[in-house]
Every structure is written in structure tokens, then in C-alpha cells.
Amino acid sequence: MPKTILITGSTDGIGLRTAKTLAMQGHTILLHGRSPSKLAAAAAELGGGVKTYAADLSNMAEVEKLAAEVTTSNDPLDVLINNAGVYKVANPTTPDGFDVRFMVNTFAPYVLTNALLPIIPRDGRIVNLSSQPRPRST
């Protein structure tokens, strides 16, 4: 049975590969990314039937807006995959003085998940990913 699946950070890397795999299985994919141009490119790779949502997860107003947009156009949301993450950034502090990595990697998934819970059915799934950069060889 096809599911509706939101994948944050799905414009490249593991998120895009996951989106491609799930789209090939016939699921409805909701792509999230920070860059509208990267979202458009990712959607083109997946083909038709893909919805895109642009939001900077280091900005809580944008996280709340993302949740509202997803809620308005997708009920139910069967699966939420919190994949977005940052490690190395040019400016590690948000304009509000928070650490970007904490906001994107920890706080945004919490806020987004809680905001989307009303449209996730009891048998729905929430997947939280994390990663660690590979150590450089010397």
C-alpha cells in the first residue's frame, strides 16, 4: 500500500537516495530542502508526483511554516524521516544566537515531529537519523 513520506534534507546524499528508492516503490514523496533550486533538481530526478517544501531548519519560524504547509496538504502523513543535518558551517551561530548544528540536528526535528503528530496515524512511523563525519586519514 503506497504511503505518503516526508524526508527532510532530501536534496542530496542519503536523503535523496532514500527518496529515489521509496519513489520507485510507488510511495508519494515529500521532499524538503533549504535551496529551491536543489529541490527542483531533486524533484526532476524523481519524476512526477513529488511535492517540494523549502525551509531553513535553523530558523524555527520556517520549521513551523513547513509543518503547517505539510499538514494543510497531506493528511495523513504515514512516515516522517528526519534526515536533515549539518556538521560544518561557515557561521555556526544563528541570528538569534543559537548554535546552528543544535537547531538543525536536534531542535528542528523535535519541533517538526510534534507539529506533525496530529496527521501521523497510530501505525505511522517516525525515523530519526544521525551521522558522524568520517575521520580524515593522514
SULVENJO-V425086 format. One line per field, one symbol per residue. ss: DSSP state (H for helix, E for strand, - for the rest). A space follows every 10 residues. Layout:
ss=???
This chain:
ss=---EEEE--- --HHHHHHHH HHHH---EEE EEE--HHHHH HHHHHH---- EEEE-----H HHHHHHHHHH HHH-----EE EE-------- --E-----EH HHHHHHHHHH HHHHHHHHH- ----EEEE-- --------
